[in-house]
């Protein structure tokens, strides 16, 4: 048995073909029992069967393997679930070649039927089967495997492995777990599954790897008054007293992480696609109207994907369900997609425009997985980006189709930036990353797999052309449907469809971490390009990429493009060129560093409104990153930001706000004497857009203006703008008196909440207590999230400590605690001490899931001193675990980067003069 321990993957001598699963959850005791019968193909002789199981009690006496004699002749062919006898004879055989192939195939089919019929007689049972019982049943907890050792060698061929087991409906939001809800004032439990990446093994013993696809026949024993859902439609239901057994249609071939079960009390809304797919949105009783927007998005999205991928949705129904306790935004289970309530439900009265957009993005993302992930599945977690990167990109494609006025491709730049900001760390990782222990898998569900993956897809589509890319994508899906794929399979399909060297190009982006900065300058009427790896630490990396370059000179009418395949290249220019913009529309996943003259021309082009919103966004973000990496001065960055004084685009201003927060924080460490002046500069910078938007929504205003209003007012509140704070207070108190007042619409509520918390302290607690009261009264998850995020903005350390205590011990939805971790500059030390004091409880409560990584990154990353980096390292030296190892390294690296940035700013000359000039010049 020792040879199976410590292995990243299961041995290959057995392959599952079909699971027959029966589960009986007890919602009162929060336990469950179950049985599974797995059709196995033993492909090589062995005394062992090794599969995954964790946190289960195996009933050893029930374990058996029943071998079906002659099954090597009746083994299912690839892609089929019905048995066939061996393989059809070849017409090239010497004698058989005398017969037409059609006759041979006809005779062969009759021979298969005769063989199967003969061995179906009960009197031949002893010839047909043999039962093997294991001599040892070992559940290896550390490796999450179940090792069955048999006293004799198992023959090859098809057999059935039977196991009965028991488990706990845990409260960890993974495996088979319990969630709570209220119905008629009574607290109740529901049973929910969350299996991705490796938690199906916590519900039933299985081959819990993406490549081990099989079909699933599921049945559930549940209370008769509850709704029981699974991946497939119900085919039968039998009621005996207070218990009903629900039988579901057998699924198509799929991976274990996509199996799903939900049991509880729900309402739903329903619609159908034009080709007859039944679509439902399930939610808590009384909230069904909040599911209508997501339902509409889902129906239209399924129809769009059917057209775009040239492959219809493969199941007869699609259910989407809102779960109160859920660790992720959503999970793409085949035919039964589970969601955090904030990602599926939209309340016309109390949800903001940003909530509406989030629902659309998340729903379109999860439905993209029904093709990319469910129909075609990555072979191993190394290729996770094939699921998540493509689905992220496709979600913007679909949202742009449904809501073109939202300017989704401009907003997509926010996704790209998240990818860039993680990938500019030395502790980043390639898109294709080797995964060994199961505990490492969760850490790659990050901005590299999602955001960088999506950005590289967008760059490739821009290079190949939209039509060619779509055709190739459809060909890839058809070729690999109902099977598994690797990165090179997608690249091959794109290369065949385009004739371009896609494999060579993509290898440079998926197999090495990081990305380039392309330095651009003019020399003797030549535009010179030079690439080098960009690292925020200022270190020099040795990466080199094949970079699709698109640039224009003075006009978008004359764009040029080429592949930068070497370290440097040059292009001849005509004389008297105006501004030059490289990486037009920011379709490339790289940064651009201009020389001073080119940068000055671009600054003027921004002021005179000659550049697109995407390019204004890109110039600003590249300059900010170069400043952080100490390749550009803070003085230069602030001067550039001043050019955005009349900016009105939502995406550009959203990024400008984000950057201003970070500059204000670093300035507080580097030049505390200038903090007030810098904050005042930012207030002036956002005044123009604030005056244009005002506090009240205007008739016929755009979705983007509705989202922008809240962000601008929140920024002004955080920077201490007195008129904003006063007006926010007035509207907040009107809201306390009347929850339906038009003075505080959902789009500006967070701004008002943040403004209230700016003035809260030990002697003025009323705003804090009022917000807590609103939090307790509302049953809308989106409103609770708004309040938690706002509470954390309080600059008073004592109040902030109370907030941390509230989210840790009072928040009844443990997954929502992370929303209260948006640590302000004044609260850093308070949060760090709190984390150290409560680490044991936090580690126990949030375990190895995604949420514990948020605690580490949110609290550690904002620091800006080498001493703090060492303190963090020392603290976690004896407390780290594999599930947070990468996140911890990245967070400490960010602290060191901030510390270097502080030193660089302190060594700059003329910052004070520049700030004064920007304020009063």
Residue pairs with C-beta under 8 A, 6 or more apart in sequence:
1 48
1 136
1 138
1 140
1 147
1 149
4 11
4 48
4 50
4 140
4 143
4 145
4 147
5 140
5 142
5 143
5 145
6 143
7 143
8 435
8 436
8 437
8 438
9 209
9 380
10 50
10 51
10 52
10 145
10 207
10 209
10 212
11 48
11 50
12 43
12 44
13 42
13 43
13 44
13 45
13 46
13 48
14 40
14 41
14 42
14 43
14 46
14 49
14 50
14 51
14 207
15 40
15 41
15 43
15 207
15 212
16 38
16 39
16 40
16 41
16 206
16 207
16 212
16 214
17 39
17 40
17 41
17 76
17 81
17 158
17 214
17 215
18 38
18 39
18 81
18 214
18 215
18 216
18 217
18 250
19 36
19 37
19 38
19 39
19 204
19 206
19 214
19 215
19 216
19 217
20 36
20 37
20 38
20 217
21 34
21 35
21 36
21 204
21 216
21 217
21 218
21 219
21 259
22 34
22 35
22 36
22 218
22 219
22 220
22 221
23 32
23 33
23 34
23 176
23 203
23 204
23 218
23 219
23 220
23 221
23 261
24 32
24 33
24 34
24 220
24 221
24 222
25 31
25 32
25 169
25 176
25 191
25 220
25 222
25 263
26 32
26 33
26 169
27 169
27 178
27 188
27 189
27 190
27 191
27 223
27 226
27 263
28 189
30 168
30 169
30 178
30 189
31 166
31 167
31 168
31 169
32 166
32 167
32 168
32 169
32 176
32 191
33 164
33 165
33 166
33 167
34 164
34 165
34 166
34 167
34 203
34 204
35 62
35 162
35 163
35 164
35 165
36 161
36 162
36 163
36 165
36 204
36 205
36 206
37 160
37 161
37 162
38 51
38 160
38 161
38 162
38 163
38 205
38 206
38 214
39 158
39 159
39 160
39 214
40 49
40 65
40 158
40 159
40 160
40 161
41 75
41 76
41 157
41 158
42 67
42 154
42 155
42 156
42 157
42 158
42 159
43 156
44 156
45 153
45 154
45 155
45 156
46 153
46 154
47 149
47 150
47 151
47 152
47 153
47 154
48 147
48 148
48 149
48 150
49 65
49 134
49 147
49 148
49 150
49 154
49 161
50 145
50 146
50 147
50 148
51 145
51 146
51 161
51 205
51 206
51 207
51 208
52 144
52 145
52 146
52 198
52 200
52 201
52 205
52 206
52 207
52 208
52 209
53 139
53 144
53 145
53 146
53 165
53 201
53 205
53 206
54 141
54 144
54 175
54 199
54 201
54 202
55 167
55 168
55 170
55 175
55 202
56 139
56 165
56 166
56 167
56 201
56 202
56 204
56 205
57 165
57 166
57 167
58 137
58 139
58 146
58 163
58 164
58 165
58 205
59 163
59 164
59 165
59 166
60 134
60 137
62 162
62 163
62 164
63 133
63 134
63 137
63 148
63 161
63 162
63 163
63 164
64 131
64 132
64 133
64 134
64 161
64 162
65 131
65 132
65 133
65 134
65 148
65 150
65 154
65 159
65 160
65 161
65 162
66 129
66 130
66 131
66 132
66 159
66 160
66 162
67 129
67 130
67 131
67 132
67 154
67 155
67 157
67 158
67 159
68 74
68 128
68 129
68 157
68 158
68 159
68 160
69 119
69 127
69 128
69 129
69 130
69 157
70 115
70 119
70 128
70 157
71 157
71 158
71 159
72 156
72 157
72 158
73 85
73 86
73 115
74 83
74 84
74 85
74 115
74 116
74 157
74 158
75 83
75 84
75 157
75 158
76 82
76 83
76 84
76 158
77 84
77 87
79 253
79 482
79 483
81 215
81 250
81 253
83 116
83 158
84 112
85 108
85 111
85 112
85 115
85 116
88 104
88 105
88 108
89 96
89 104
89 108
90 96
91 97
91 99
91 100
91 101
91 104
96 104
118 124
119 127
119 128
132 150
132 152
132 154
133 150
134 148
134 149
134 150
135 149
135 150
135 151
136 147
136 148
136 149
137 146
137 147
137 148
138 146
138 147
138 149
139 145
139 146
139 147
140 146
140 147
144 198
144 201
144 438
146 205
148 161
163 205
165 204
165 205
167 175
167 176
167 202
167 203
169 176
169 177
169 178
169 189
169 191
170 176
170 177
170 178
170 202
171 177
171 178
171 325
171 814
172 847
172 849
173 179
173 194
173 325
173 326
173 327
173 814
173 815
173 849
174 194
174 195
174 199
174 202
174 327
174 849
175 193
175 194
175 195
175 199
175 200
175 201
175 202
175 203
176 191
176 192
176 193
176 202
176 203
176 261
177 191
177 192
177 193
177 194
177 325
178 189
178 190
178 191
178 192
178 325
179 189
179 190
179 192
179 264
179 323
179 324
179 325
179 326
180 187
180 188
180 189
180 190
180 324
180 325
180 812
181 187
181 188
181 190
181 264
181 265
181 284
181 324
182 188
182 779
183 265
183 284
183 285
188 264
188 265
189 264
190 262
190 263
190 264
190 265
190 323
190 324
191 261
191 262
191 263
191 264
192 261
192 262
192 263
192 264
192 323
192 325
192 326
192 338
193 200
193 203
193 259
193 260
193 261
193 262
193 333
193 338
194 326
194 327
194 328
194 331
194 338
195 203
195 208
195 256
195 257
195 258
195 259
195 260
195 333
196 257
196 258
196 331
197 257
197 381
197 438
197 441
197 442
197 445
198 208
198 257
198 438
198 441
199 208
199 257
200 206
200 208
200 256
200 257
200 259
201 208
201 256
203 259
203 261
206 212
206 256
207 214
207 256
208 256
208 257
209 255
209 256
209 380
210 255
210 257
210 377
210 378
210 379
210 380
210 381
210 484
211 255
211 377
211 379
211 380
211 484
212 255
212 256
213 253
213 254
213 255
213 377
213 482
213 483
213 484
214 253
214 254
214 256
215 250
215 251
215 252
215 253
215 254
216 231
216 250
216 251
216 254
216 259
217 248
217 250
217 251
218 230
218 231
218 232
218 248
218 251
218 259
218 261
219 245
219 246
219 247
219 248
220 228
220 230
220 245
220 246
220 248
220 261
220 263
221 243
221 244
221 245
222 228
222 243
222 244
222 246
222 263
223 242
223 243
223 244
224 239
224 241
224 242
224 243
224 244
225 242
225 265
226 263
226 264
226 265
227 262
227 263
227 264
227 265
227 266
227 282
228 244
228 246
228 261
228 262
228 263
229 260
229 261
229 262
229 263
229 282
229 319
229 321
229 336
230 246
230 248
230 259
230 260
230 261
230 262
230 336
231 248
231 251
231 254
231 258
231 259
231 260
231 315
231 333
231 334
231 335
231 336
232 248
232 249
232 250
232 251
232 315
232 316
232 317
232 335
233 248
233 249
233 278
233 316
233 317
234 246
234 247
234 248
234 249
235 247
235 248
235 249
236 246
236 247
237 244
237 245
237 246
237 247
238 244
238 245
238 247
249 316
251 259
251 334
251 335
252 314
252 315
252 334
252 482
253 482
254 334
254 374
254 377
255 377
258 332
258 333
258 334
258 373
258 374
259 333
259 334
260 331
260 333
260 334
260 335
260 336
260 338
262 282
262 321
262 323
262 336
262 338
265 284
265 285
266 282
266 283
266 284
266 285
266 321
267 282
267 283
267 284
267 285
267 286
267 287
267 288
268 280
268 281
268 282
268 283
268 288
268 291
269 280
269 281
269 288
269 289
269 291
269 292
269 295
270 278
270 279
270 280
270 295
271 279
271 295
271 296
271 299
272 278
272 279
272 299
273 279
273 299
273 302
273 303
273 306
273 313
274 303
275 303
275 306
275 312
276 316
277 302
277 313
277 315
277 316
277 317
277 318
278 316
278 317
278 318
279 295
279 298
279 299
279 302
279 317
279 318
279 319
279 320
280 295
280 317
280 318
280 319
280 320
281 288
281 291
281 292
281 294
281 295
281 298
281 319
281 320
281 321
281 322
281 344
282 291
282 319
282 320
282 321
282 322
283 290
283 291
283 321
283 322
283 341
283 344
283 345
284 322
284 324
287 322
287 345
290 345
290 346
290 347
291 320
291 322
291 344
291 345
292 346
293 346
293 356
293 359
294 320
294 344
294 345
294 346
294 359
294 363
295 320
297 359
297 360
297 363
297 364
297 402
298 318
298 320
298 363
298 367
300 402
301 363
301 364
301 367
301 398
301 402
302 313
302 318
302 367
304 398
304 401
304 402
305 313
305 367
305 368
305 370
305 371
305 394
305 398
306 312
306 313
308 397
308 470
308 474
309 371
309 473
309 474
309 477
310 474
310 477
310 478
311 371
311 375
311 474
311 477
311 478
311 481
313 370
314 370
314 374
314 375
314 481
315 334
315 335
315 370
317 335
318 335
318 337
318 367
318 370
319 335
319 336
319 337
320 337
320 338
320 339
320 344
320 363
320 366
321 336
321 337
321 338
321 339
321 344
322 339
322 340
322 341
322 344
322 345
323 338
323 339
323 340
323 341
324 341
324 781
324 813
325 813
325 814
325 815
326 338
326 339
326 340
326 341
326 815
327 815
327 849
327 850
327 851
328 340
328 850
329 339
329 340
329 343
329 362
330 337
330 338
330 339
330 340
330 343
330 344
330 362
330 363
330 365
330 366
331 337
331 338
331 339
331 366
332 366
332 367
332 369
332 370
332 373
332 374
332 391
334 370
334 374
337 366
337 367
339 362
339 366
340 781
340 815
341 781
341 782
342 355
342 358
342 781
342 782
342 785
343 358
343 359
343 362
343 363
344 359
344 362
344 363
345 351
345 359
345 781
345 782
346 355
346 356
346 359
347 780
347 782
349 740
349 746
350 746
350 780
350 782
350 783
351 746
351 780
351 782
352 706
352 707
352 710
352 746
352 747
352 749
352 750
352 782
352 786
353 703
353 706
353 707
353 746
353 747
354 707
354 710
354 747
355 746
355 782
356 703
357 399
357 406
357 703
357 707
360 399
360 402
360 403
361 395
361 396
361 399
362 395
364 394
364 395
364 398
364 399
364 402
365 391
365 392
365 394
365 395
366 391
367 398
368 390
368 391
368 394
368 395
368 398
369 387
369 391
371 477
372 386
372 387
372 390
372 391
372 394
372 477
373 386
373 387
373 391
375 477
375 481
375 482
376 386
376 476
376 477
376 480
376 481
376 483
376 484
376 485
377 387
377 483
377 484
377 485
378 384
378 386
378 387
378 484
378 485
378 486
379 484
379 485
379 486
380 435
381 435
381 441
381 444
382 432
382 433
382 434
382 435
382 486
383 432
383 485
383 486
383 487
384 444
384 445
384 449
385 431
385 432
385 448
385 449
385 450
385 452
385 453
385 487
385 510
386 485
386 486
386 487
386 490
388 445
388 449
388 450
388 453
389 431
389 449
389 450
389 452
389 453
389 454
389 456
389 457
390 453
390 454
390 457
392 415
392 450
392 451
392 453
392 454
393 453
393 454
393 457
393 458
393 461
396 408
396 409
396 411
396 412
396 415
396 454
399 406
399 408
400 406
400 408
400 409
403 703
405 702
405 703
405 704
406 703
406 704
407 613
407 650
407 651
407 704
409 614
410 613
410 614
410 617
410 649
410 650
410 651
411 650
411 651
412 454
412 458
413 586
413 614
413 617
413 618
413 621
413 651
413 655
414 651
414 654
414 655
415 450
415 451
415 454
415 455
416 451
416 454
416 455
416 458
416 586
416 589
417 451
417 621
417 655
418 447
418 451
419 447
419 448
419 450
419 451
419 452
419 453
419 454
419 455
419 589
420 452
420 455
420 515
420 589
420 591
420 621
420 625
421 447
421 625
422 428
422 446
422 447
422 448
422 451
422 452
422 890
423 447
423 448
423 452
423 513
423 514
423 515
424 514
424 515
424 534
424 535
424 536
424 625
424 629
425 535
425 536
425 537
425 890
425 893
425 894
425 897
426 535
426 537
426 539
426 541
426 893
427 886
427 889
427 890
427 893
428 448
428 513
428 514
428 890
429 444
429 448
429 513
429 886
430 448
430 510
430 511
430 512
430 513
431 448
431 449
431 452
431 453
431 456
431 487
431 509
431 510
431 511
432 487
432 510
432 511
433 444
433 448
435 441
435 444
437 882
439 848
439 881
439 882
439 883
440 882
440 883
440 885
440 886
442 848
442 849
442 850
442 853
442 883
443 853
443 883
443 884
443 885
443 886
443 887
445 850
448 513
452 515
452 589
455 589
456 506
456 509
456 510
456 589
458 587
459 509
459 548
459 587
459 588
459 589
460 469
460 494
460 502
460 505
460 506
461 469
462 548
462 550
462 585
462 587
462 588
463 500
463 505
463 548
464 472
464 494
464 497
464 498
464 500
464 502
465 498
468 497
468 498
469 494
469 497
469 498
471 497
472 493
472 494
472 496
472 497
472 498
473 493
473 494
475 493
475 496
475 497
476 485
476 489
476 490
476 493
476 494
479 489
479 493
480 489
487 506
487 510
488 503
491 502
491 503
491 506
492 502
492 503
494 500
494 502
495 501
495 502
495 503
504 546
505 546
505 548
505 563
508 544
508 545
508 546
509 515
509 545
509 546
509 589
512 543
512 545
513 543
514 533
514 534
514 535
514 541
514 543
515 533
515 534
515 543
515 545
515 589
515 590
515 591
516 531
516 532
516 533
516 534
516 543
516 544
516 545
516 547
516 590
516 591
517 531
517 532
517 533
517 534
517 590
517 591
517 592
517 593
517 626
517 631
518 529
518 530
518 531
518 547
518 549
518 564
518 582
518 583
518 590
518 591
518 592
518 593
519 529
519 530
519 531
519 532
519 592
519 593
519 595
520 527
520 528
520 529
520 580
520 582
520 592
520 593
520 594
520 595
520 598
521 527
521 528
521 594
521 595
521 598
522 528
522 573
522 577
522 580
522 595
522 597
522 598
523 570
525 572
525 573
525 574
525 575
526 570
526 571
526 572
526 573
527 551
527 570
527 571
527 572
527 573
527 580
528 568
528 569
528 570
529 549
529 564
529 568
529 569
529 570
529 571
529 582
530 567
530 568
531 544
531 545
531 547
531 564
531 567
531 568
531 590
532 540
532 541
532 567
533 540
533 541
533 542
533 543
533 544
534 541
534 590
534 591
534 625
534 629
535 541
535 629
536 625
536 628
536 629
536 897
537 629
537 893
537 896
537 897
537 900
538 629
538 630
538 631
538 900
544 566
544 567
545 564
545 590
546 563
546 564
546 565
547 563
547 564
547 565
547 588
547 590
548 561
548 563
548 564
548 587
548 588
549 561
549 562
549 563
549 564
549 582
549 583
549 588
550 559
550 560
550 561
550 582
550 583
550 584
550 585
550 587
550 588
551 559
551 560
551 561
551 580
551 581
551 582
551 583
551 584
552 558
552 559
552 560
552 580
552 581
552 584
553 573
553 574
553 577
553 578
553 579
553 580
554 577
554 578
554 579
554 580
556 584
556 612
559 584
560 571
562 569
562 571
578 601
578 605
579 598
579 601
579 602
579 604
579 605
579 610
579 611
580 594
580 598
580 601
580 602
581 602
581 605
581 611
581 615
581 619
582 592
582 594
583 590
583 592
583 618
584 615
585 612
585 614
585 615
586 614
586 615
586 617
586 618
591 622
591 625
591 626
592 618
592 622
593 622
593 626
593 631
593 632
594 602
599 623
599 636
599 640
602 611
602 619
603 639
603 640
603 643
605 611
606 616
606 619
606 640
606 643
606 644
607 643
609 646
611 619
613 649
613 651
613 652
616 644
616 647
616 649
616 652
617 649
617 651
617 652
617 655
619 640
620 640
620 641
620 644
620 652
620 655
620 656
620 659
621 655
621 659
623 632
623 636
623 637
623 640
624 637
624 659
624 662
626 632
627 633
627 634
627 636
627 637
627 901
628 897
628 901
630 900
630 901
630 904
633 908
634 663
634 904
634 905
634 908
634 911
635 908
635 910
635 911
635 914
637 663
638 663
638 678
638 681
638 914
638 915
638 918
639 914
639 918
641 656
641 659
641 660
641 685
642 685
642 918
644 652
644 653
644 656
644 685
645 684
645 685
645 688
646 688
647 653
647 656
647 688
647 689
648 688
648 689
648 692
649 704
650 704
650 705
650 707
650 708
653 686
653 689
653 708
653 711
653 712
654 708
654 711
656 685
656 686
657 686
657 711
657 712
657 714
657 715
660 682
660 685
660 715
660 719
661 715
661 718
663 678
664 675
664 678
664 679
664 682
664 719
664 825
665 825
665 862
665 864
666 864
666 898
666 901
666 902
666 905
667 674
667 675
667 678
667 905
668 675
668 825
669 864
669 865
669 898
669 902
670 864
670 901
670 902
670 903
670 905
670 906
671 905
671 906
671 911
671 912
674 911
674 912
674 915
677 912
677 915
677 916
677 919
678 915
679 719
679 720
680 719
680 919
681 915
681 918
681 919
682 715
682 719
683 716
683 719
683 720
683 721
684 919
686 712
686 715
686 716
689 708
689 712
690 712
690 713
690 716
690 724
693 705
693 708
693 709
693 712
694 709
695 709
695 713
695 727
695 731
695 748
697 706
697 709
697 745
697 747
698 705
706 747
707 747
709 747
709 748
709 751
710 747
710 748
710 749
710 750
710 751
713 724
713 728
713 748
713 751
713 752
713 755
714 750
714 751
714 754
716 724
717 724
717 725
717 728
717 751
717 754
717 755
717 758
718 754
718 758
718 793
720 758
724 751
724 755
725 755
725 758
725 759
728 751
728 752
728 754
728 755
728 756
729 752
729 755
729 756
729 759
729 767
730 743
731 741
731 743
731 744
731 748
731 752
732 744
732 752
732 753
732 755
732 756
732 767
732 770
734 741
734 743
734 744
735 741
735 743
735 744
735 749
735 752
736 770
736 774
744 752
749 783
749 786
750 786
750 789
750 790
753 771
753 786
753 787
753 790
753 791
754 790
754 793
756 767
756 768
756 770
756 771
756 790
757 767
757 768
757 771
757 790
757 791
757 793
757 794
757 799
758 793
758 794
758 795
759 767
760 767
760 768
760 794
760 796
760 799
761 796
761 798
761 799
762 796
762 798
762 799
765 799
768 791
768 794
768 799
768 802
771 787
771 790
771 791
772 806
774 783
774 787
775 783
775 784
775 787
775 788
778 784
781 813
781 816
784 813
784 816
785 816
785 819
788 807
788 811
788 816
788 819
788 820
789 819
789 820
789 822
791 803
791 806
791 820
792 800
792 803
792 819
792 820
792 821
792 822
792 823
792 824
792 827
793 822
793 824
794 800
794 803
794 824
794 827
795 824
795 825
795 826
795 827
796 826
797 826
797 827
797 829
797 830
800 824
800 826
800 827
800 830
800 831
801 830
801 834
803 820
804 820
804 830
804 831
804 834
806 820
807 816
807 817
807 819
807 820
807 821
808 817
808 838
808 841
808 842
811 817
811 820
814 845
814 846
814 851
815 851
817 851
818 851
818 854
818 855
818 858
821 831
821 854
821 855
821 858
821 859
822 858
823 831
823 858
823 859
823 862
825 862
828 859
828 862
828 863
831 858
831 859
832 859
832 860
832 863
832 868
832 872
835 842
835 855
835 859
836 875
839 879
842 852
842 855
843 852
843 879
843 881
846 852
846 855
847 883
848 881
848 882
848 883
849 883
852 883
852 884
853 883
853 884
853 887
856 884
856 887
856 888
856 891
857 887
857 890
857 891
860 872
860 888
860 891
860 892
860 894
860 895
861 891
861 894
861 895
862 898
863 869
863 872
863 895
863 898
864 895
864 898
864 899
864 901
864 902
865 895
865 898
865 899
865 902
866 896
866 899
868 895
869 892
869 895
869 896
869 899
872 888
872 891
872 892
872 895
873 892
876 888
880 888
905 911
